[in-house]
Structure formats: C-alpha cells, structure tokens
Amino acid sequence: MNAKSLILTITAAALLAGPAAVLAQQGPGGCDGDGPHGPAAFGGFGGFGGPDGDLGHGLLRLLPRLADRLELTEAQQAQILAIIEANRPALESLHDQAVAAREAFADAYGPGDFDAAAFRTFFEAQAALHVEMRMIGAAASAEAWAVLTPEQQAELLDLIELLRDGRGGPRDGGGKRLGRR
C-alpha cells in the first residue's frame, strides 16, 4: 500500500469511525449536538455525538453535503448507508461497553482516589475498545471508498486537503476562504 492509499484509508476510516470514537469518549447523559461533541468536534466536520448515543447520526447529516459535493448517485448513497447500518450493531455494542465501564469506574473512584493498577487496567480496557471501534471504522471506510468513482475519490481528497489546511482551507486576512467554492 503506497502512502497516498494509506492516507486515504486513514481519512476514510476517520469519517466512518469518528462517530464511534466520539461517542465512546462521550460521558453519561449524551450530547445535544453542541459542546465538545457538537459542531466543532472531529476537525470541523460537525457533531458526531448525539442524543441517546444515536451512533452515526452526524455522518448521516454529513452525507447529503458530501453527496452533493461528490455528486453521489442515489445508488451510491444507498450503498454507503447500508455500510453504516451494517456496522452500527457492532459499534453500538462496543460503545455500550465503554460507557458501562466508564460509569462503573466513576462510581468506584472519586476525584481524590488513585489506584495506579486500577486506573491502568481501566485505561487499557478503554483503549482496547477504541481500537476495536477504529478497526470496524477502517474496514467500513474501505468499503465506502470502493463505492466512489475515481473522480469522486479525487474530489474527496481535495476536500480533505482543504480541511487539513484549517477548517475549509486557507483564508485571506479578512477570514474569507481562498480556494475552491
């Protein structure tokens, strides 16, 4: 796999795994779409966390904008939605495990408590859950990438570059975007 393919895979994985990662980090009570899991979350893509842990709702909100920008056909959109839905049960299960473990840990340890072995065990278990969620996301993103035409893949790469340049690309001194669109 060349460097460009690796970057594409990682970026696509982030698009699909982002919901799981953000939800797994979300504390009890869910997120209303604002705050640390809201519009500014995940590099400016918009909120991936959601009320009651509605896994993937942010990506589902993002899909119409991407569909328009990438000129996805209805068939492509349906395929990508099917990929998201096929992976939802596994991601929800892992998310539920992470939340339950986090709540149990919070109940067991107060702000002044510290047991190095217990903390290490907890953090390692959380990390393992996050790895599994990222692996599911990476596999799903590879599936979704394969749905795109070479032209759509190139356009998505351009969008990714704009995001890397600072939330939508370079701006002039007055805050106006320089670049496409």
C-alpha positions, -999 to 999 in steps of 0.1 A, spaced: 0 0 0 15 33 -10 15 64 12 -14 80 -7 -36 49 -2 -27 47 34 -37 84 39 -69 78 21 -77 47 42 -70 66 75 -90 96 64 -119 75 52 -117 55 85 -119 87 104 -151 97 85 -168 64 94 -151 57 128 -154 92 140 -189 87 153 -178 57 173 -148 74 188 -166 105 198 -195 85 213 -171 63 232 -155 93 247 -188 110 255 -197 109 291 -230 99 306 -260 119 295 -254 121 258 -248 152 238 -272 177 225 -251 184 193 -232 213 208 -203 215 231 -173 191 229 -191 166 208 -210 191 187 -203 212 156 -166 217 164 -159 181 170 -138 160 147 -119 186 129 -149 208 120 -169 180 103 -199 187 126 -211 168 157 -209 131 155 -221 125 191 -258 127 196 -287 124 219 -290 90 234 -259 79 216 -275 78 182 -245 63 165 -236 77 132 -262 105 131 -236 131 124 -222 112 95 -258 107 82 -262 145 84 -229 150 66 -238 125 38 -262 148 19 -235 175 18 -209 151 6 -234 135 -18 -240 169 -33 -203 179 -34 -192 145 -48 -222 141 -70 -231 107 -55 -258 88 -72 -288 75 -52 -274 40 -56 -240 51 -41 -258 69 -12 -278 37 -5 -247 16 -6 -229 39 19 -259 40 42 -260 2 41 -224 1 51 -231 24 80 -261 4 91 -243 -29 88 -217 -17 112 -240 0 136 -247 -30 159 -211 -38 165 -202 -2 171 -232 3 195 -222 -28 214 -186 -15 219 -199 19 227 -222 5 254 -194 -15 268 -172 16 270 -199 37 287 -208 10 312 -171 5 322 -167 43 324 -197 46 346 -187 18 369 -152 33 372 -166 67 380 -188 51 407 -158 33 422 -133 61 422 -139 97 435 -119 128 425 -93 122 452 -89 85 447 -60 70 429 -51 33 425 -25 31 398 -32 -5 389 -69 1 387 -65 32 366 -41 14 343 -64 -15 339 -94 8 332 -75 29 306 -61 -2 288 -96 -17 286 -110 16 272 -81 18 247 -88 -18 235 -125 -9 229 -114 22 210 -91 1 189 -119 -23 180 -142 6 171 -115 21 149 -109 -12 132 -146 -15 123 -145 20 110 -114 14 89 -130 -17 73 -162 2 67 -144 32 52 -125 9 28 -159 -4 17 -173 31 13 -142 42 -6 -147 14 -31 -182 27 -38 -168 60 -51 -156 66 -87 -120 77 -92 -133 112 -99 -152 112 -66 -122 99 -47 -101 127 -62 -127 153 -51 -128 138 -16 -90 140 -15 -93 177 -24 -119 183 4 -97 165 29 -67 187 19 -89 218 24 -98 206 59 -62 199 67 -54 235 58 -76 248 86 -113 241 86 -121 247 50 -88 259 35 -67 290 36 -83 324 42 -74 359 34 -67 385 61 -105 391 64 -114 355 70 -127 349 35 -118 315 20 -92 315 -8 -95 283 -28 -124 264 -43 -160 273 -37 
